[in-house]
Amino acid sequence: GNFLALTFDYMCLSFSALQIKEWNEGVFSMSPAMAAALSISICQIADLLGMMAMPSIGRHIKGQLLMAVSAIIVIVSNGMCFITGSAAVMILMRFFAGVGTAGIKQVRNMVISQGYSSEAQRNANLAASNNGVIGGLLCGMGLGGVVAGVFGYQATFLVAAIGHIMYLIFEAGC
């Protein structure tokens, strides 16, 4: 789960900035370079703020529902990034993608922390989780570079949306 989610999270992370710079469009009286930087920062800020709120939300919403809603937010956000031609919409969708990513992380953390019957199994879960994180980061950025190089920056968002659909199906089985 970590490998799939992080692969598709990181495959499109920097390409919102490159797409905005290619459009040469600023927002909120910002230059295109500042708007491009904001598209990356806003995603990470939303992820961070979301992770602070998710434990409270997770106590009130079952894990499966939180996982489904969060994955759908990420899927729709990436789909909108694929079809938009507006820097403002791109930045807004990257914010929502960050919130959705926080929900996905919360559910993965719950699965990892609750899915063991012995200390050895807990350690194995944590090791597998860490391996998934590292593998997802490395593969995601490389895969994103290949997709962007062949099909263009916005194609990375379409592939990420499709990938998160695969993740949702996989995680639902877990």
Secondary structure by P-SEA (a helix, b strand, c coil): caaaaaaaaacccaaaaaaaaaaccccccccaaaaaaaaaaaaaaaaaaaaaaaaaaaaaccaaaaaaaaaaaaaaaaaaaaccccaaaaaaaaaaaaaaaaaaaaaaaaaaaaccccaaaaaaaaaaaaaaaaaaaaaaaaaaaaaaacccaaaaaaaaaaaaaaaaaaaaac
